[in-house]
Amino acid sequence: MATPLRMPDLGTVEGEVTLVRWLKKEGDTVALGEPLFEVETDKGVSEVEAAMAGVLLKKVISEGAKAGPGETIALIRRPGEPDEPATPAAQPPR
């Protein structure tokens, strides 16, 4: 399973920001508060810290793409989450 990582509201005039550069690769461990990516806003380029700890499973937004507040930008497997989604046990025939 994975938890969506959403673009925080960075208070920009236009709402959307450009994801300039990822600072972690897929499969990397991410610590809470660690710089995770860089964005360009109307005020310049700045680092954005990880809002949760875990493993960066998938980048949903690529470098150079725009994203608005609340938009899913990546998937993180948080500590304690299973690697794969649980599948229900097969029911015996009746």
ChimeraX attribute file (.defattr): number of C-alpha atoms within 10 A of each C-alpha:
attribute: neighborCount
match mode: 1-to-1
recipient: residues
	/A:1	15
	/A:2	19
	/A:3	16
	/A:4	16
	/A:5	21
	/A:6	16
	/A:7	20
	/A:8	17
	/A:9	13
	/A:10	14
	/A:11	12
	/A:12	14
	/A:13	10
	/A:14	9
	/A:15	14
	/A:16	21
	/A:17	24
	/A:18	19
	/A:19	24
	/A:20	19
	/A:21	17
	/A:22	18
	/A:23	13
	/A:24	15
	/A:25	14
	/A:26	14
	/A:27	13
	/A:28	13
	/A:29	15
	/A:30	22
	/A:31	15
	/A:32	12
	/A:33	12
	/A:34	15
	/A:35	17
	/A:36	19
	/A:37	17
	/A:38	19
	/A:39	22
	/A:40	18
	/A:41	19
	/A:42	13
	/A:43	8
	/A:44	7
	/A:45	15
	/A:46	14
	/A:47	17
	/A:48	19
	/A:49	16
	/A:50	17
	/A:51	16
	/A:52	17
	/A:53	16
	/A:54	21
	/A:55	20
	/A:56	22
	/A:57	20
	/A:58	17
	/A:59	17
	/A:60	13
	/A:61	17
	/A:62	15
	/A:63	15
	/A:64	13
	/A:65	14
	/A:66	17
	/A:67	20
	/A:68	18
	/A:69	16
	/A:70	12
	/A:71	17
	/A:72	17
	/A:73	21
	/A:74	19
	/A:75	20
	/A:76	24
	/A:77	24
	/A:78	19
	/A:79	10
	/A:80	8
	/A:81	13
	/A:82	11
	/A:83	11
	/A:84	9
	/A:85	9
	/A:86	8
	/A:87	6
	/A:88	6
	/A:89	6
	/A:90	6
	/A:91	6
	/A:92	5
	/A:93	4
	/A:94	3
